[in-house]
Amino acid sequence: MPEIAEVETVRNTLKKRILHKKIVDFKVYYKPILMDDESTVKSSLVGKEFIDIKRIGKWLLFETDTHYLLSHLRMEGKFFLKDKNDILEKHEHVEFIFADGSVMRYHDTRKFGRMKLVLKEKLYEFEGIKKQGIEPIDNHLTKEYLYASFHQHNLPIKTLLLDQTIISGLGNIYANEVLFDAQISPQKLGINLTLKDCDKICHSANKIIEEAISMGGTTIRSYTSSLGVTGMFQQCLKVHKREGKECFVCNSLIKMERIGGRSTYFCPKCQKY
């Protein structure tokens, strides 16, 4: 599943490839992905160009002069850049056709991804954007903010790190890595976290996401780039998918437990409860 670093990599790659290309057609082959009427979106995009691509949390924001087309990749969403004459593949559900003959196709095996057109001045009225918390690489993510947020919940910190209304953009992989780096047990309850714990989480989240972005994200079985970019951060993973292997710090065996329905990898010695 693409997380903040992977979505940022997609954003940066697409910016180099599709900006300022005139959109001459827009087609949707699986209607539920589009949260609006297709004809409305088509009339708002055709004849325009994307002047920028921004990101809020895991949402991509394709910007025209009047609108944002928001795109959430969910579990398996990918963008492919092709020629308009290339055969449409089975799981390509949305197509943007440009005047130069190139196309951008949205590919989604599970069909969980969503797109939403919003007027630029109404961006923060859309619930998916309005509810986003603070990003790990935002200077506004402070120990005081996390302490106040976490102490409202009697839930494990691993579950809270995946709450996009608190920290925006973290997913399962990076939540596991952040907690290992901060030496905090994933089972520790939010109401029991100290201000020092929250400071560690801020530092670790910022460090790990900055590094992951610089390395193009993490390419694993459930998420691989379709834009010719191979993420390298998987080589830096300390606990994720390392169940039964030795901890790089203390040589204890990495464990895996289900917390909040998610696979949680941790070192029982480095991350004592």
C-alpha positions in Angstrom: 0.0 0.0 0.0 1.5 3.4 -1.0 2.2 5.6 2.1 3.3 9.2 2.3 6.8 8.6 0.8 5.5 6.5 -2.1 2.8 9.1 -2.9 5.4 11.9 -2.7 7.5 9.9 -5.2 4.6 9.5 -7.5 3.9 13.2 -7.3 7.5 14.3 -8.0 7.7 11.8 -10.9 4.4 12.9 -12.6 5.3 16.6 -12.2 8.3 16.0 -14.6 6.1 14.1 -17.1 2.6 15.6 -17.5 2.5 19.2 -16.4 1.3 21.8 -19.0 0.1 19.1 -21.4 -3.3 20.0 -22.9 -6.0 17.5 -21.9 -8.0 16.5 -24.9 -10.1 13.7 -23.5 -11.0 12.0 -20.2 -12.5 8.5 -19.9 -13.7 6.4 -17.0 -14.1 2.7 -17.4 -15.0 1.8 -13.8 -17.5 4.4 -12.5 -17.2 3.9 -8.7 -13.6 5.2 -8.7 -14.9 8.7 -9.7 -16.9 10.3 -6.9 -18.5 12.7 -9.4 -20.5 12.6 -12.6 -18.1 11.7 -15.4 -19.5 14.4 -17.8 -19.0 17.1 -15.1 -15.4 16.1 -14.6 -14.7 15.8 -18.3 -16.1 19.3 -19.0 -13.9 20.7 -16.3 -10.7 19.0 -17.5 -10.8 18.9 -21.3 -9.1 21.9 -22.8 -7.2 22.5 -19.6 -3.8 21.4 -18.4 -2.4 20.4 -15.0 -0.3 23.3 -13.8 0.9 21.6 -10.6 0.5 18.4 -8.6 0.4 18.8 -4.8 -0.1 16.3 -2.0 -1.9 16.4 1.3 -1.4 13.2 3.3 -1.9 10.3 0.9 -4.1 12.4 -1.5 -2.6 13.6 -4.8 -4.0 17.0 -6.0 -3.9 17.5 -9.7 -4.3 21.3 -10.1 -5.8 23.2 -13.0 -6.5 26.9 -13.1 -9.9 26.4 -11.4 -10.0 22.9 -9.8 -8.2 20.2 -8.1 -8.7 16.6 -9.1 -8.0 14.6 -6.0 -6.7 11.1 -6.2 -6.3 8.5 -3.4 -4.4 5.4 -4.4 -5.7 3.3 -1.5 -4.3 -0.3 -1.6 -3.1 -0.9 -5.1 -3.6 2.3 -7.2 -0.9 3.2 -9.7 -0.5 5.7 -12.6 0.9 4.5 -15.9 2.2 6.8 -18.6 1.7 5.4 -22.1 1.0 6.1 -25.8 -2.7 6.6 -26.7 -2.5 3.7 -29.1 -1.3 1.2 -26.4 -3.9 -1.4 -25.6 -6.0 -0.7 -22.6 -5.1 -3.2 -19.9 -7.6 -5.1 -17.7 -7.2 -3.0 -14.6 -6.8 0.4 -16.2 -9.9 2.3 -15.1 -9.4 6.0 -15.8 -7.6 7.6 -18.7 -6.3 11.1 -19.3 -5.5 11.8 -23.0 -3.1 14.6 -23.9 -2.7 16.6 -27.1 0.8 15.2 -27.7 -0.6 11.6 -28.0 0.5 10.5 -24.6 -1.9 9.2 -21.9 -1.9 8.8 -18.2 -3.9 5.8 -17.0 -5.0 4.9 -13.5 -4.5 1.2 -12.8 -6.1 -0.4 -9.7 -6.4 -4.2 -9.3 -8.6 -3.9 -6.2 -10.6 -0.9 -7.4 -10.4 0.8 -4.0 -8.9 4.1 -5.2 -11.0 7.2 -5.5 -11.0 10.5 -7.4 -12.9 13.7 -6.6 -13.1 17.0 -8.4 -13.3 20.1 -6.2 -13.2 23.8 -6.8 -9.9 25.2 -5.6 -11.6 27.5 -3.1 -13.6 24.6 -1.7 -10.7 22.2 -1.2 -10.9 22.2 2.6 -14.6 21.6 2.5 -14.0 18.1 1.2 -14.1 15.7 4.2 -11.1 13.7 3.0 -8.9 16.7 3.1 -10.5 18.6 6.0 -9.9 15.7 8.5 -6.2 15.3 7.7 -3.8 15.6 10.7 -0.3 17.0 10.6 2.3 15.4 8.4 5.5 13.7 9.8 7.7 16.2 7.9 5.7 19.3 9.0 7.3 21.5 11.7 3.9 21.8 13.3 4.2 18.2 14.4 5.3 18.8 18.0 5.5 16.7 21.1 2.9 18.8 22.7 0.4 18.3 19.9 1.0 14.5 19.9 0.7 14.3 23.7 -2.6 16.1 23.7 -3.9 14.0 20.8 -2.7 10.6 22.1 -4.0 11.2 25.6 -7.6 11.4 24.3 -7.5 7.6 23.4 -7.2 4.4 25.3 -5.8 2.6 22.3 -2.4 1.2 21.4 0.1 3.7 20.0 0.4 1.5 16.8 -3.3 2.1 16.1 -3.0 5.8 16.8 -0.1 6.3 14.4 -2.4 5.0 11.7 -5.1 7.5 12.5 -4.9 10.0 9.6 -6.7 12.7 11.7 -3.7 12.8 14.1 -0.7 12.2 11.8 -1.3 12.4 8.1 0.3 10.0 5.7 1.8 7.3 7.9 0.8 3.7 7.0 1.6 0.3 8.4 5.2 0.1 7.2 6.4 3.4 8.5 4.4 3.2 11.7 6.3 0.0 12.5 9.6 1.6 11.7 8.9 4.8 13.6 8.1 2.9 16.8 11.2 0.8 16.5 13.4 3.9 16.0 11.7 5.6 18.9 12.1 2.4 21.1 8.4 2.4 22.0 6.3 -0.7 22.3 3.5 -0.8 19.8 1.1 -2.1 22.5 1.7 1.0 24.8 -1.6 2.9 25.2 -1.8 6.5 24.0 -2.9 7.7 27.5 0.3 6.3 29.0 2.7 8.0 26.6 5.0 10.6 28.2 6.0 13.9 26.7 9.4 12.3 26.1 7.8 9.4 24.2 6.0 11.9 22.0 9.2 13.8 21.3 10.8 10.6 20.2 7.9 9.8 17.9 8.2 13.3 16.3 11.9 12.9 15.8 11.7 9.4 14.4 8.8 10.0 12.1 10.4 13.1 10.6 13.8 11.3 10.1 12.4 8.1 8.6 9.9 9.8 6.2 12.5 12.3 5.0 14.9 9.4 4.4 12.2 7.3 2.7 11.3 10.2 0.4 14.9 10.7 -0.6 15.2 7.0 -1.5 12.0 6.9 -3.6 9.9 5.2 -1.0 9.6 1.5 -0.3 9.0 -1.0 -3.1 7.4 -4.2 -1.8 5.1 -6.9 -3.1 1.9 -4.9 -2.4 3.2 -1.7 -3.9 5.6 -1.2 -6.8 6.0 2.0 -8.8 4.7 2.0 -12.4 6.6 5.1 -13.3 10.1 3.7 -13.7 11.1 4.5 -10.1 12.2 1.8 -7.8 12.0 2.7 -4.1 15.1 1.7 -2.2 14.0 2.3 1.4 13.1 -1.4 1.8 16.8 -2.0 2.2 16.6 0.2 5.4 13.7 -1.5 7.1 14.6 -2.6 10.6 11.5 -4.5 11.7 8.8 -4.6 9.0 8.5 -8.1 7.4 11.4 -9.3 9.5 9.6 -11.7 11.8 11.9 -14.3 13.3 15.1 -12.5 12.1 17.6 -11.0 14.5 17.2 -7.4 15.6 20.0 -5.2 14.1 20.5 -3.6 17.5 20.2 -6.3 20.2 20.1 -9.6 18.2 16.7 -10.6 19.7 14.2 -12.1 17.3 11.7 -9.7 15.7 8.2 -10.6 16.6 4.9 -10.0 14.7 1.5 -9.5 16.4 -1.8 -8.2 15.1 -2.7 -4.9 16.6 -5.9 -3.2 15.5 -6.1 -5.8 12.7 -2.7 -4.8 11.3 0.5 -6.8 11.1 2.8 -5.2 13.7 6.6 -6.0 13.7 8.7 -5.1 16.7 11.7 -6.0 18.8 10.5 -7.2 22.3 13.8 -6.1 23.9 14.4 -2.7 22.3 10.7 -1.9 22.5 9.8 -3.0 26.0 6.2 -2.3 27.1 
